[in-house]
Amino acid sequence: MRKNILLLKIIFLMLMAPFCIHTANAQAMLQVGQAPPDFSLADINGKDISLKSLEKKKAVVVVFWATWSANSKKALKRFEEFYKKYKDKEIEIVAINANNQIISKDDVEAVKKLVKELNITFPIVFDDGLKTFRLYDTIALPSTIIISDGKIVYELPGLPLVGTEDMIDYLMTLAGEQPRKALVQKYKPRHDAIADTNLAKGFIAKKKYDMAYPFLNKAVEKDSKYMLAYVELAKLYEIEGKAADAENILKKALTVEPENVAVMTELGHLLITTGRNKDSITVLEKASALNSYTPSHYYYAYALGKNGQIKESLANFEKALSLNPYEENIYTLRAEVYTLNKMQKEAASDYRKALEMKMKIRN
């Protein structure tokens, strides 16, 4: 059994190599200020709906959801309430169903049943193969992105109570209404900082690391609040084995935004890889309590598992899976925890699951 597990792990790592430089770092949804990828997906009546066809709208709300997600049902219901009032204000809502990697007839029937139950009147489309789900770097179900003037202006993973109502207030202002409470001006990163970061990511993908550093440093200098630049710079340091530099840049980011979950999660992961597991638990426990950022939950679970807290570890892995069951990292990290605890059968099952998912993406 142990040889089988080792073989599965080796095969998985070999398959992962062409797709990314390293797999164990925190992810994030597409950021405010970025241009959204176009999509063209079939709705429940077989009609294709593309983002480009809606570009003249004042705003487009894209909601990723699944019938098996209790919060997704709540999200659809809340957006239908808004849509009935404001659909004539040039605000469109498109709900992208991500029930499974491959959408089955049963999935289609489940979607139609829920649409009828909730009396949903905005378009519901199917993301067969989850290509759009991955294009948008979705980290939780449900997740919402608001697009206006060709840019992402709002993003919200999960369905936090306060965050959701703040988002509805923001949509009300786009519809020309007065919000129910005073809106806090949302931060918008500088376009040149975004451009520099994207250029750097392109160089990193080509393994031209020396060419990436200047752009990431410039992005941080141009916009000290743009957390993605810090995270990408930390990842680059990690790739080159510069753990101390990675830690310093993440801590610098946290002096600017102390509760940024993506930065905290990246720091927690770094602490795990450098052998400071208890410190990582402290950071990741706080991060996972803040919102529905899936990587914070599975890294917290992993850190707990490495610390021998198997019951707590498995509970947090389940939390991560309830938010995003399509993330291979959850299965591979949980497989490692199972292996540490001599649960060979469970470990083998998770490695197989991760392999199956990777092969489906590859095809």
PyMOL commands that set and color helices and strands:
alter all, ss='L'
color gray80, all
select helices_A, chain A and resi 2-16+52-54+70-89+105-118+131-135+161-174+191-205+209-222+227-239+243-256+261-273+277-290+294-306+310-323+328-340+344-362
alter helices_A, ss='H'
color red, helices_A
select strands_A, chain A and resi 40-42+48-50+59-65+91-97+124-126+143-148+151-157
alter strands_A, ss='S'
color yellow, strands_A
deselect
rebuild
show_as cartoon
